[in-house]
Amino acid sequence: MNHSSHIKSPVTIRTRPLKDGRHAIYLDIYCDGARSYRFLRMYLLPGDSPQVRRANALVMKQAEQMPTDLALELTYARAGLQD
């Protein structure tokens, strides 16, 4: 059998609903058997208008780069290297 090698990232983007209707974006980090969270102070707005969708798409585009950067940082730290 030939399985594709997929390495699971230790960092996942998650959202949490807030009382005011927005969703807070945070990073769920699972590294060396320990879970931690990094709150980004980035928010998705409620609503479905074109302006809100564009604003939310921009915020998510910024947030989607962060897990990759953090995963590299964690990998370097584990290997004893500096970026």
C-alpha positions in Angstrom: 0.0 0.0 0.0 1.2 3.5 -0.8 0.0 6.0 1.7 0.8 9.7 1.2 3.0 11.0 4.0 1.0 13.7 5.7 2.6 15.5 8.7 0.0 16.9 11.0 0.7 20.5 12.1 0.9 21.1 15.9 -1.0 24.3 15.3 -4.7 24.6 14.4 -6.8 27.7 13.8 -10.0 27.7 15.9 -12.8 30.2 16.5 -14.9 30.9 19.5 -18.2 32.7 19.5 -18.4 35.9 21.6 -21.4 37.4 23.3 -21.5 40.3 20.9 -21.9 38.0 17.9 -18.3 38.1 16.7 -16.0 35.1 16.6 -12.6 35.3 18.2 -9.8 33.6 16.2 -7.1 31.7 18.2 -4.4 29.1 17.7 -4.7 25.7 19.4 -1.1 24.5 19.9 -0.4 20.9 20.8 3.4 20.3 21.3 5.3 17.7 23.3 2.1 16.4 24.9 1.0 19.8 26.2 -1.9 22.0 24.8 -1.7 25.7 24.9 -3.6 28.5 23.2 -2.5 31.8 21.5 -5.3 34.4 21.3 -4.7 36.6 18.2 -7.0 39.5 19.0 -8.5 39.0 15.6 -12.3 38.7 15.1 -14.8 37.6 12.4 -17.7 39.9 12.2 -21.3 38.7 12.2 -23.4 39.2 9.1 -23.5 38.1 5.5 -23.2 41.4 3.5 -20.5 41.6 0.8 -18.5 44.1 3.0 -18.6 41.8 6.0 -17.6 38.8 3.9 -14.7 40.7 2.4 -13.5 41.9 5.8 -13.8 38.4 7.2 -11.9 36.9 4.3 -9.0 39.4 4.8 -8.8 38.6 8.5 -8.8 34.8 7.8 -6.1 35.2 5.2 -3.9 36.9 7.8 -4.8 34.3 10.4 -4.1 31.3 8.1 -0.4 32.3 7.8 0.1 32.2 11.5 -0.1 28.4 12.1 2.6 27.8 9.5 4.9 30.4 11.0 4.4 29.2 14.5 4.8 25.5 13.5 8.2 26.4 11.9 9.1 28.3 15.1 8.2 25.3 17.3 10.2 22.9 15.0 13.3 25.1 15.1 13.0 25.5 18.9 12.7 21.7 19.3 15.8 21.2 17.1 17.7 23.8 19.1 17.9 26.2 16.1 17.2 29.8 15.8 15.3 31.4 12.9 
